[in-house]
């Protein structure tokens, strides 16, 4: 299930979004199932990657989508 709590960009202690660099209101968290910047939490050796590392992956993903040439 999507949502802030399941996103790699979610900063749990401050209940904020690393991508938008802001603290999220409970209403925003509740309505977060359709966020365009959602990224599954990735693990390395059983340890979740940091929000910063996830943001690098997401930026790479967005850049690759912008580089595609339409057919």
Number of C-alpha atoms within 10 A of each C-alpha: 8 13 18 25 17 14 21 28 27 27 21 12 6 10 16 19 19 17 19 11 11 12 15 17 10 10 8 12 17 12 11 16 14 10 12 7 14 21 20 14 16 15 11 7 6 7 8 13 15 16 19 14 14 23 18 12 15 19 14 12 12 12 11 10 10 9 8 8 6 4 3
